[in-house]
Amino acid sequence: MAGPRTPYSSGAVGENHPGWVAPSCLFRLASLPPSADTGDMTAIRIKCPTCGEVDLSPEEMSLFMAPSGERLSYSFTCPECALEVDRPASRKTAALLIAAGVETIPLPIEDEPVLPPEDHSPDPDAPPLTLDDLIELHFLLQDDDALAELVHR
């Protein structure tokens, strides 16, 4: 004679009743609180240049990707001040936004900058860049008059 049937077993060994978690559990699934993992609860905390940190849903953001994957940017409209923000994104940031469910929008090929072939690699006859060259460039970039002169050449 078989043993008494329990609420979690139909009599077959290893078979669970659909209303119970497992044979060793003494509570029904219906008694568990609802799952906190609902798809629409993802919040992305991001910085607005005007308001500071704001929380957005993935639907409130867009991620733009160039076909080569070299140019990435994201945009959103701040819910506090209605400022439209567009920022460059690193590959890590893009991966996180995609994982959070942000819509990816491909950029048209013509929007991607194309360098002429002679600009793809450095001049083999050019002298190597030195630390002194970098220091000189640093001070040159801080000099507004020198920059204005370079721009107007």
KOLTORZA-894009 format. One line per 8 residues: for each residue x, y, z of N, C-alpha, C. Coordinates in pm, whole numbers, plus 50000, padded with zeros to 5 digits. Layout:
// residues N
X:Y:Z:X:Y:Z:X:Y:Z; ...
// end
This chain:
// residues 153
50084:49883:50000:50000:50000:50000:50089:50124:50000; 50053:50219:49915:50129:50342:49902:50101:50433:50019; 50196:50522:50047:50180:50617:50157:50073:50720:50123; 50035:50802:50218:49933:50903:50193:49982:51007:50092; 49892:51057:50010:49925:51159:49910:49937:51294:49981; 50041:51364:49950:50063:51496:50008:50022:51602:49908; 50003:51728:49952:49958:51833:49861:50055:51861:49747; 50181:51823:49763:50279:51853:49658:50307:51736:49567
50247:51625:49586:50278:51508:49505:50152:51446:49449; 50160:51407:49321:50048:51338:49258:50065:51188:49276; 50166:51149:49345:50191:51007:49365:50317:50962:49293; 50353:51030:49183:50472:50991:49110:50594:51052:49179; 50702:50979:49184:50823:51025:49250:50882:51141:49171; 50917:51249:49240:50983:51363:49177:50888:51457:49106; 50759:51436:49112:50665:51524:49042:50607:51625:49140; 50611:51753:49104:50559:51859:49189:50422:51901:49142
50342:51939:49235:50213:51998:49201:50241:52141:49154; 50173:52192:49050:50204:52324:48998:50185:52436:49099; 50106:52415:49204:50083:52520:49301:50186:52526:49412; 50282:52436:49413:50381:52430:49519:50520:52452:49463; 50607:52509:49543:50743:52538:49498:50822:52410:49480; 50829:52328:49580:50903:52202:49575:50851:52113:49686; 50878:51982:49676:50827:51892:49780:50870:51929:49921; 50984:51996:49937:51031:52029:50072:50972:52159:50124
50901:52237:50039:50844:52365:50082:50705:52345:50138; 50674:52419:50242:50544:52408:50303:50455:52528:50272; 50488:52606:50167:50404:52720:50131:50374:52714:49981; 50260:52771:49946:50216:52772:49806:50275:52894:49735; 50287:52886:49604:50335:52998:49526:50246:53119:49539; 50117:53098:49553:50023:53209:49565:50049:53293:49689; 50113:53236:49790:50139:53312:49912:50264:53399:49901; 50341:53384:49793:50462:53465:49776:50423:53604:49728
50500:53706:49766:50470:53841:49716:50495:53847:49565; 50430:53941:49496:50453:53951:49352:50599:53985:49324; 50646:53938:49211:50785:53958:49173:50815:54106:49156; 50931:54148:49204:50972:54288:49189:51033:54313:49052; 51059:54208:48975:51124:54223:48845:51019:54235:48736; 50965:54352:48723:50874:54378:48612:50951:54461:48511; 50934:54434:48384:51014:54494:48280:51013:54646:48276; 50908:54710:48324:50898:54855:48311:50953:54930:48432
51019:54865:48524:51068:54933:48644:51213:54976:48634; 51278:54954:48519:51417:54994:48505:51428:55145:48508; 51512:55196:48593:51537:55340:48601:51684:55365:48572; 51710:55462:48488:51846:55498:48453:51872:55635:48515; 51970:55640:48603:52006:55767:48666:52112:55834:48579; 52082:55957:48539:52168:56028:48445:52177:56172:48486; 52282:56241:48443:52303:56381:48483:52257:56476:48374; 52168:56566:48412:52128:56677:48326:52224:56791:48357
52276:56863:48254:52369:56971:48283:52306:57084:48365; 52174:57097:48360:52105:57203:48433:52057:57158:48570; 51991:57042:48575:51923:56997:48698:52005:56903:48786; 52106:56841:48733:52178:56740:48809:52123:56603:48777; 52124:56514:48875:52082:56377:48852:51931:56366:48839; 51887:56292:48735:51746:56263:48713:51733:56115:48678; 51617:56058:48706:51590:55918:48672:51502:55914:48549; 51541:55828:48454:51466:55812:48330:51436:55665:48308
51332:55638:48233:51304:55502:48190:51377:55480:48058; 51401:55356:48018:51469:55331:47890:51395:55391:47771; 51264:55403:47779:51184:55459:47669:51208:55609:47652; 51263:55675:47753:51286:55819:47747:51424:55854:47693; 51499:55753:47651:51634:55776:47598:51648:55711:47462; 51748:55758:47386:51784:55697:47258:51935:55683:47252; 51981:55572:47194:52123:55547:47175:52150:55544:47026; 52243:55627:46981:52277:55638:46839:52411:55570:46816
52415:55483:46712:52537:55409:46681:52572:55424:46534; 52697:55456:46507:52747:55459:46370:52765:55315:46323; 52753:55289:46193:52768:55152:46143:52901:55087:46182; 53006:55166:46191:53136:55110:46228:53144:55080:46377; 53054:55136:46456:53059:55120:46601:53157:55215:46667; 53221:55301:46588:53319:55394:46643:53255:55516:46706; 53139:55559:46654:53071:55677:46709:52945:55633:46781; 52938:55664:46909:52823:55630:46992:52780:55755:47067
52650:55777:47076:52600:55888:47156:52461:55851:47205; 52420:55918:47312:52285:55898:47362:52220:56034:47381; 52089:56034:47379:52017:56160:47399:51893:56136:47483; 51850:56242:47549:51729:56237:47629:51680:56379:47649; 51555:56391:47686:51497:56518:47723:51477:56515:47873; 51535:56611:47942:51528:56615:48088:51382:56632:48132; 51333:56547:48221:51195:56559:48267:51173:56681:48357; 51280:56736:48413:51267:56850:48503:51263:56984:48428
51359:57004:48335:51372:57134:48269:51342:57130:48119; 51314:57012:48064:51282:56991:47922:51399:57023:47829; 51521:57024:47882:51640:57047:47801:51671:56919:47723; 51698:56933:47593:51738:56818:47513:51888:56801:47526; 51931:56685:47576:52072:56659:47603:52120:56551:47507; 52235:56575:47446:52297:56480:47354:52442:56467:47396; 52486:56344:47429:52621:56324:47480:52688:56207:47409; 52821:56212:47395:52892:56095:47342:52889:55983:47445
52896:55860:47398:52892:55744:47488:53011:55653:47461; 53067:55598:47567:53174:55498:47551:53107:55364:47517; 53186:55268:47477:53129:55135:47448:53068:55073:47573; 53130:55095:47688:53077:55042:47814:52941:55104:47845; 52931:55236:47829:52803:55304:47853:52697:55253:47756; 52734:55237:47629:52639:55187:47529:52591:55048:47565; 52683:54962:47609:52644:54826:47647:52547:54827:47765; 52572:54914:47863:52481:54924:47978:52344:54976:47937
52341:55075:47848:52212:55128:47802:52134:55025:47723; 52203:54949:47639:52136:54843:47562:52080:54738:47657; 52159:54700:47757:52113:54600:47855:51992:54650:47934; 51983:54781:47954:51870:54839:48028:51746:54852:47940; 51762:54833:47809:51646:54837:47720:51631:54966:47641; 51736:55049:47633:51729:55173:47556:51729:55139:47408; 51643:55207:47332:51632:55183:47189:51761:55227:47118; 51809:55143:47028:51929:55173:46951:51889:55221:46813
51941:55336:46773:51910:55395:46643:52039:55403:46563; 52044:55335:46446:52166:55343:46365:52179:55480:46299; 52300:55533:46299:52326:55659:46230:52345:55629:46082; 52300:55718:45994:52324:55697:45851:52474:55699:45823; 52515:55625:45722:52657:55614:45689:52716:55751:45656; 52640:55839:45592:52695:55970:45555:52722:56058:45677; 52665:56026:45793:52691:56104:45914:52825:56070:45977; 52885:55960:45934:53012:55918:45992:53126:55989:45920
53216:56051:45995:53327:56122:45929:53419:56023:45857; 53462:56064:45740:53551:55980:45661:53681:56056:45640; 53790:55995:45681:53921:56057:45665:53978:56020:45529; 54046:56116:45466:54113:56079:45342:54222:55976:45370; 54258:55893:45273:54355:55785:45298:54487:55834:45356; 54530:55955:45319:54659:56002:45370:54653:56036:45519; 54533:56051:45576:54519:56083:45718:54498:55960:45806; 54495:55842:45747:54471:55721:45825:54592:55677:45906
54709:55712:45864:54827:55673:45939:54922:55792:45948; 55008:55793:46050:55100:55905:46065:55204:55906:45953; 55262:56022:45933:55367:56038:45834:55490:55960:45882; 55538:55862:45805:55652:55783:45852:55780:55865:45866; 55787:55980:45798:55907:56064:45806:55899:56167:45918; 55786:56176:45985:55769:56275:46092:55852:56233:46214; 55906:56332:46285:55981:56297:46408:55883:56247:46515; 55931:56163:46606:55841:56112:46712:55797:56225:46804
55677:56211:46859:55622:56308:46953:55693:56292:47087; 55740:56403:47140:55813:56398:47267:55729:56460:47379; 55776:56445:47501:55709:56505:47616:55711:56657:47604; 55820:56713:47554:55827:56858:47534:55722:56906:47433; 55698:56825:47329:55595:56860:47231:55457:56865:47297; 55430:56769:47384:55300:56765:47453:55284:56884:47547; 55390:56920:47617:55383:57035:47708:55360:57163:47628; 55431:57177:47516:55413:57294:47430:55269:57301:47377
55214:57186:47336:55074:57182:47288:54979:57220:47401; 55003:57173:47520:54920:57205:47636:54911:57356:47656; 55025:57423:47657:55025:57568:47677:54967:57641:47556; 54986:57587:47437:54929:57648:47317:54776:57644:47322; 54721:57533:47370:54575:57520:47379:54514:57613:47484; 54593:57658:47579:54543:57751:47681:54557:57896:47638; 54626:57922:47529:54650:58057:47481:54545:58093:47376; 54448:58176:47414:54338:58212:47322:54387:58284:47197
54485:58372:47211:54536:58444:47095:54603:58350:46996; 54682:58256:47046:54749:58160:46958:54647:58071:46887; 54542:58029:46958:54437:57947:46897:54364:58026:46789; 54333:58152:46815:54264:58236:46717:54351:58250:46592; 54481:58266:46610:54572:58279:46496:54574:58149:46413; 54573:58033:46481:54570:57905:46409:54441:57885:46333; 54330:57927:46390:54200:57911:46325:54188:57999:46202; 54245:58117:46205:54230:58211:46094:54338:58194:45987
54421:58095:45996:54523:58072:45893:54461:58020:45767
// end
